[in-house]
Amino acid sequence: MIYIYIICFLISIPLLTILVGYILSTRPYKGPITQHFNGKRFQNPSRRKANSFKEVGQYIQKREPDKWAFQNDAFIRKELPPVPNEEQVQFIFINHSTFLIQHKGLNILTDPIWSKRCSPFQFIGPQRMRPPGLDFDALPKIDVVLISHNHYDHMDKNTIKRLNKVHQPTYICPLGNDKILKSWGCKNIVCKDWWSVTEIADLQFHIIPANHFSSRGFYDRNTSQWCGFYIQSNQRRIYYVGDTGYGDNFEEVKSRIGSPDLSFIPIGAFKPEWFMGPIHVTPEEAIQIHLDVESTKSIAMHFGTFPLADDNPKRAKERLLKGLKKAQLNESDFEIVEEGKVHVY
């Protein structure tokens, strides 16, 4: 009899996994066929695809992860930021890909996550290795939230529900992501395709192509869109690149909209490069994006918070600094800033 129980248990594990993967999967976007949407799934501008489950298995077997360490003593800003000069850009790096950007009277958050894990469950999944650099209760009134795609480290249910309760912001996202935001109680949602523009107050928000993928479960890969954002006013141009692999689409950003004054570019979660290359840039490729768009100043992001790949924060920083030197750029051209500190540009 004990063997029957063991067999049933072993059978139930994959069945339960399949069931959970199905429940977590989002409803697919439905719309007209375009150059980057074939009627069922979205495609990268580079046409490179994220690796399949077969390559995921190979990656897991061959992993050589760097060591990470908790940094619970990191600086946390607990007071409201100073009131910014509306003609300038004031920003705080909260960590990972989350920034508070203040410009022209609007307070903007990018891909906000304050949760302890970037996961559908808070008892398992990639754990936060350092606290958010800005306490949630120290946020000013949030007007706009930019959601680049539906991965758990960028679209965090717990944080979005907290924002709805306190701030009721407007959410801007690419196609197919509005359904899940509505299910979480979001009321004001702007959901548009690549290269579309939304005007709020004195700012234009462009939804920009990126090379990545989407999914929250096992059955919804690339059924919703991913993107970066370009924020434009009469005084400043701000480029939030989002998660991306490298491609020639960045030169198109420059040709279509112009060179940004300030860019936020990812540098982490790139190792091993054979596996991460289609979806995450290396620090050297991040520098190339900076050069492609001719950004006046760039800020590093997407590193040092969640162990999402085999590189740790030290490796990402060292390769960025070495790459800047090789490219004959100053560290102030592409800067690694401390979380929680107020920066004005």
Beta strands, then each sheet from edge to edge (+ up, - down):
strand 1: 90-95
strand 2: 98-103
strand 3: 106-110
strand 4: 144-146
strand 5: 170-174
strand 6: 188-192
strand 7: 197-200
strand 8: 203-208
strand 9: 228-232
strand 10: 237-240
strand 11: 262-266
strand 12: 297-301
strand 13: 334-335
strand 14: 342-344
sheet 1: 6+ 5+ 4+ 3+ 2- 1+ 14-
sheet 2: 7+ 8- 9+ 10- 11- 12- 13-
end
